[in-house]
């Protein structure tokens, strides 16, 4: 059951995995890895990788889930399936270093392929945000060229970035649906006809 903390857990997991796995022999030990908001692009880091959640949308292919049922038989409102779009941007003083960072982070995300529940829960304080059987698929999904032009027009300092979609994050509801007992008999109260 992915709780309301799930979106934050995904960002923390991406930052944590990049931080743990980047090759220090190649890039040094002082590489910054951060979650970015739009305001961070005005004064970006000089050497590192940023993770920017630029779009979130309801997954239209599986919009209508049935009510969620727990192993103990309780029923809850249906889960909300969402897709998260993130932009991974390397920042460096030289084009060569920028390209190397971009190549490494793209290869690393492709190698991971799927974020498991243990990876998603590992980088946050609440280790029960995702159920053990939950996972998110990481898919490289380039933006249309017109979208890139729009972003570059607004964020003039943005270097070449890679965009990914994390598919099928199910945000579960904690609103329980009340179930009435089964109907066993019906009583028909017929009134007397008055004349």
C-alpha positions in Angstrom: 0.0 0.0 0.0 1.7 3.2 -1.2 0.7 5.9 1.2 0.6 9.7 0.6 4.3 9.8 1.3 5.1 7.8 -1.8 5.8 10.7 -4.2 8.4 12.0 -1.7 9.8 8.5 -1.3 10.4 8.2 -5.1 12.4 11.4 -5.2 14.5 10.4 -2.2 15.1 6.9 -3.7 16.4 8.4 -7.0 18.7 10.8 -5.2 19.9 8.1 -2.8 20.6 5.6 -5.5 22.6 8.1 -7.6 24.5 9.2 -4.5 25.4 5.7 -3.6 26.3 4.4 -7.0 28.1 7.1 -8.9 31.8 6.2 -9.6 33.9 8.2 -7.2 37.1 7.2 -9.0 35.7 8.9 -12.2 33.9 11.9 -10.7 35.4 12.5 -7.3 33.8 12.4 -3.9 32.2 15.9 -3.8 29.5 15.4 -6.4 26.2 17.1 -5.3 23.0 15.1 -5.9 19.8 17.0 -5.1 16.1 17.2 -5.6 15.3 20.4 -7.5 12.4 22.8 -7.7 12.0 25.5 -10.4 13.6 28.1 -8.2 16.8 26.0 -8.0 17.4 26.5 -11.7 18.1 30.3 -11.2 21.3 29.5 -9.3 22.1 25.8 -10.1 24.9 23.7 -8.6 28.2 23.8 -10.3 29.1 20.1 -10.1 26.5 17.4 -9.6 23.2 15.9 -10.7 19.7 17.2 -10.1 16.4 15.3 -10.0 13.4 17.5 -11.0 9.8 16.3 -10.9 8.3 18.3 -13.7 5.0 16.5 -14.3 2.7 14.2 -12.5 -0.4 12.7 -14.1 -3.1 10.1 -13.5 -2.3 7.0 -15.6 -5.2 7.0 -18.1 -4.8 3.3 -19.2 -5.7 1.9 -15.8 -7.8 4.8 -14.3 -10.7 2.7 -13.0 -9.4 0.3 -10.4 -11.9 -1.7 -8.3 -12.0 -1.1 -4.5 -8.8 -2.2 -2.8 -9.2 -5.2 -0.5 -6.7 -6.0 2.3 -5.7 -9.5 3.3 -7.9 -9.2 6.4 -11.0 -8.6 4.2 -11.4 -4.8 4.7 -12.4 -2.8 1.6 -11.0 0.7 0.8 -11.6 3.2 -1.9 -9.7 2.4 -5.2 -6.1 3.3 -5.6 -5.1 6.3 -7.7 -2.6 5.2 -10.4 -0.1 8.0 -11.3 2.9 8.4 -13.5 5.7 10.7 -12.4 7.9 12.5 -15.0 11.4 13.5 -13.8 14.2 15.3 -15.4 17.7 14.2 -14.6 20.2 17.0 -15.2 24.0 16.8 -14.8 25.8 20.0 -14.0 29.4 20.5 -14.7 31.9 23.3 -15.7 33.1 21.4 -18.8 31.1 19.9 -21.6 33.2 16.7 -21.4 32.4 16.2 -17.7 28.7 17.0 -18.4 28.5 14.3 -21.1 30.2 11.7 -18.9 27.8 12.4 -16.0 24.8 12.2 -18.4 26.1 8.9 -19.9 26.7 7.4 -16.5 23.4 8.4 -15.0 21.4 7.2 -18.0 23.2 3.8 -18.0 22.6 3.5 -14.2 18.9 4.1 -14.5 18.6 1.7 -17.4 20.4 -0.9 -15.3 18.0 -0.5 -12.4 14.9 -0.7 -14.6 12.5 -1.1 -11.7 12.5 0.5 -8.3 11.6 -2.1 -5.7 9.7 -1.5 -2.5 12.9 -2.0 -0.5 14.7 0.6 -2.5 11.8 3.0 -2.3 11.4 2.6 1.5 15.2 2.6 2.2 15.8 6.4 1.8 13.0 7.7 4.0 12.2 7.5 7.7 8.9 5.7 7.3 9.8 2.2 6.0 6.2 1.1 5.5 5.4 3.6 2.7 5.4 0.9 0.0 4.2 -2.7 0.5 6.7 -5.5 -0.2 5.1 -6.4 -3.5 5.0 -2.9 -5.0 7.5 -1.6 -7.6 7.8 1.3 -10.1 9.1 0.9 -13.7 11.6 3.5 -14.9 11.3 4.3 -18.6 13.4 6.8 -20.5 10.8 9.0 -22.3 12.2 11.9 -24.2 10.2 15.1 -24.4 8.9 16.3 -27.7 11.2 18.9 -29.2 8.5 21.6 -28.7 8.4 20.8 -25.0 12.2 21.1 -24.8 12.1 24.5 -26.5 9.5 25.6 -24.0 11.6 24.5 -21.0 14.8 26.0 -22.5 12.9 29.3 -23.0 11.9 29.4 -19.4 15.1 27.9 -17.9 17.8 29.5 -19.9 20.6 27.8 -17.9 19.4 24.3 -18.4 22.0 21.9 -19.9 21.0 18.8 -21.8 19.0 16.5 -19.6 17.4 13.1 -19.7 13.7 12.7 -19.0 12.1 9.6 -17.4 8.7 8.4 -16.4 8.1 6.3 -13.4 5.0 4.3 -14.1 2.1 3.1 -12.0 2.6 4.5 -8.6 -0.6 3.6 -6.8 -1.6 6.0 -4.1 -3.9 4.1 -1.8 -6.8 5.6 0.1 -7.2 5.1 3.8 -11.0 5.6 3.5 -12.7 2.3 4.3 -15.8 1.4 2.5 -18.5 0.2 4.9 -20.1 -3.1 3.9 -23.6 -3.9 5.1 -24.4 -7.5 6.1 -26.0 -9.8 3.5 -29.8 -9.6 3.2 -31.5 -12.8 4.4 -35.1 -11.9 4.7 -37.4 -9.3 3.3 -40.5 -8.0 5.2 -43.3 -6.5 3.3 -45.4 -4.3 5.5 -48.7 -4.0 3.7 -51.1 -1.5 5.1 -54.9 -1.9 5.3 -56.9 -0.2 2.6 -59.1 2.5 4.0 -62.5 3.1 2.4 
